[in-house]
Amino acid sequence: MIYRLLKVELYKIFSRPRSYIGFVAIAILVFVFQLALYVDGKTYLTFLIQQLESKFSIQGNILNGYLITYIILQTLIVQMPLLVALVTGDLLSGEAASGTMRLLATKPISRANIISVKFIAGSFYTLLLVLWLGGLALGFGLWIFEPGDLMVLSTDHISIIPADECLWRFFVACGVAFISLTVVTSFSMMLSAYSDNSIVPIVTTMAVIIIFTIIGTLDVPLFNNIKPFLFTTHMIVWQKLFQDLLPVDTIINSILIMLAYIVAFLSITYYRFIKKDILS
Amino acid sequence: METIIELNKISKSFGAFKVVDELSLEVYKGDVFGFLGPNGAGKSTTMRMMLSLIKPTSGSIKIFGKEMNTHRNEIMRQIGCIIEKPDFYLYMSAEKNIELFSKLSGITVLKNKIQEIIELVGLKGREKDKVKTYSHGMKQRLGIAQTLIHDPALIILDEPTTGLDPQGIIDIREMILRLKNEMGKTIILSSHILSEIELVANRMVIINKGKQVAQGEVKELLSTQDLILSVEVEDGKIAIEKLNGYKKEKFSSLENNTLKFSLSKNEIPELVNELNKQGIKIYGITYRRALEEYFLKLTN
């Protein structure tokens, strides 16, 4: 029954034009980035490493496919929660707003199964978005530019990732980014269970992410104490996969915290939706 | 008689507001059961409780002899329903909507069965169109199709004629009678229009402010044994004087020169004779059945 429901849920997601906004937006942005870097990448790179060049001699093909992919991921992954929330924030509240929740909830399906299936379908959609972004960025990056060692500049150090290590690191980074975005999926679904229109969960999800991200970037002692507890702090852990020495413990810790958030958000969603009187 | 639905003192409160108050009723196999009440009487809330959309604050619901709390999915497999207005996935075709809802009901329906149902509800030729292009009447028909696709034993229709044109109302009424007579379905139908229930239902309940007002066979409840007769005369006060206590116990009120009496149908000629005998000019006589009169007062 779950498999049958899942097929129905996926069909619903992919038959809505709204679901393709994310894919189209990503394709356009990746294309624009690749084109801009192809035309003017050297100037951009010179600007980025001008301070370094006064102290180090940099040789080789720095402007390569892996660097382009990294820049694109770093820039676009910030926008991904919005694209994800556009669909997942609508999963429950959209059905309530359109009145179809009444029909759905009178079918011989438990409410727990409705949530499970919607979460799996939402996560699948999120995974496709991440793979679409990673695949397009990497595919076009390697096609247009050559492969090469990846130089990653951080605030306190430079990491050089050998070209033969880049592919698996990007693959794992996509996996971690998927877990990060699944936090957004479960969070927006939780809000969706409390609302009978789609705008509230989508906008609230974005507002919370923006507020948490701002708190995360401000170096204020008061905020420093709460930063480890904000899910947005851990959502950028994928970047740590591009350090010379992998901080495995930090990465695993962040993944576990994100999984705990997913479980917590989903539990609240189940509790709310199972108890809820469907009045819409 | 096999009992299909048994509500036992169900109540529902939203905060301090009691919407349904210890309502009990029984629906038997093959019934077209009318659920009548003015707007806000608690009809939709009760129907939603029968469909497990709303949890009762107290009381129990048994359908097909099973407790809703413990056998929900088993029960829902045998129910088809429209609650309030029929809503669908507007971005999909009618055919696709039917297919999806049949899957959600746990069955795989063949294309020709879908076509059969589409034809039955009079949507043939429009089944490939997206539902967003449908009128309210067409959506209502599609709602009936969705209700029937998994061949349920019990059909619950919440005000299915709301917003339909006269022909649409007649079509739905005929469809309900066909479902009962040709397919043997048990149907619960809510409405705030008494005549609509009277035309299709064999049993009914009237509720007001969440409480049961009357329940039973439609024929008995709406019998002509208990009528409210309105007689419009030239001067009401003079007419009462002239009648001089005649049928005093049956007289109920005088409003704008209209005398109202509570009596049975066969007492009418006798009263009219007496009015004539006393030389009271009669401008008009109308009667309503007592329950009809009561219901009209409820619905203002």
Chai-1 contact restraints between the chains, C-beta under 6 A:
chainA,res_idxA,chainB,res_idxB,connection_type,confidence,min_distance_angstrom,max_distance_angstrom,comment,restraint_id
A,R4,B,K103,contact,1.0,0.0,6.0,A-B,restraint_1
A,V8,B,L100,contact,1.0,0.0,6.0,A-B,restraint_2
A,V8,B,K103,contact,1.0,0.0,6.0,A-B,restraint_3
A,R16,B,Y91,contact,1.0,0.0,6.0,A-B,restraint_4
A,S98,B,D87,contact,1.0,0.0,6.0,A-B,restraint_5
A,G99,B,D87,contact,1.0,0.0,6.0,A-B,restraint_6
A,T100,B,D87,contact,1.0,0.0,6.0,A-B,restraint_7
A,R102,B,I83,contact,1.0,0.0,6.0,A-B,restraint_8
A,A105,B,L53,contact,1.0,0.0,6.0,A-B,restraint_9
A,T106,B,L51,contact,1.0,0.0,6.0,A-B,restraint_10
A,T106,B,C81,contact,1.0,0.0,6.0,A-B,restraint_11
A,K107,B,L104,contact,1.0,0.0,6.0,A-B,restraint_12
A,K107,B,S105,contact,1.0,0.0,6.0,A-B,restraint_13
A,P108,B,N73,contact,1.0,0.0,6.0,A-B,restraint_14
A,P108,B,M76,contact,1.0,0.0,6.0,A-B,restraint_15
A,P108,B,R77,contact,1.0,0.0,6.0,A-B,restraint_16
A,P108,B,G106,contact,1.0,0.0,6.0,A-B,restraint_17
A,D277,B,I54,contact,1.0,0.0,6.0,A-B,restraint_18
A,I278,B,L53,contact,1.0,0.0,6.0,A-B,restraint_19
